[in-house]
Amino acid sequence: MRSQLTRSSALLRSRGFSLLEVMVALAILGIALVAIFQLFSLNLRSTQKAEDYSKAIFYARSMMDEAYIFVDPADASDSEEYENKYEVTRKVNLKSESEDGQIKLYEITVAVAWPPSGNFRISGLRTVYAPAE
């Protein structure tokens, strides 16, 4: 009789999870969820940063191409703001000039800055040939 009581009471005790086992399982689940959400947040920030750089490259190339349109880009220095976020600045410097003044080499630099701390810069050269009149 005693063995039956011991066996049945052991079966009753082993039918479910103890409170400690449930708490440990929830703690492990919570840690895993926090790690997954942090990775998701990091992915969103990386995506935003990539989008910012893509737009900065687009605006910089646009300003650079605009400088190439001018017959003589000496006065092509300019500054513009796009989307109330991207500050694009173009500077044109005369690098060298031939002795007769007919051939000029310009350096065109375009810088893009955006908050909080993004910045991007490209440079290009342009040769201008002015035929003798």
Secondary structure as the mmCIF struct_conf table of DSSP 4:
data_model
#
loop_
_struct_conf.conf_type_id
_struct_conf.id
_struct_conf.beg_label_comp_id
_struct_conf.beg_label_asym_id
_struct_conf.beg_label_seq_id
_struct_conf.end_label_comp_id
_struct_conf.end_label_asym_id
_struct_conf.end_label_seq_id
HELX_RH_AL_P HELX_RH_AL_P1 ARG A 2 ARG A 13
TURN_TY1_P TURN_TY1_P1 SER A 14 SER A 14
BEND BEND1 ARG A 15 GLY A 16
HELX_RH_AL_P HELX_RH_AL_P2 LEU A 19 ILE A 69
BEND BEND2 PHE A 70 ASP A 72
HELX_RH_3T_P HELX_RH_3T_P1 PRO A 73 ASP A 75
STRN STRN1 ASP A 78 TYR A 82
TURN_TY1_P TURN_TY1_P2 GLU A 83 LYS A 85
STRN STRN2 TYR A 86 GLU A 97
TURN_TY1_P TURN_TY1_P3 GLU A 99 ASP A 100
BEND BEND3 GLY A 101 GLN A 102
STRN STRN3 ILE A 103 TRP A 114
TURN_TY1_P TURN_TY1_P4 PRO A 115 SER A 117
STRN STRN4 GLY A 118 TYR A 129
#
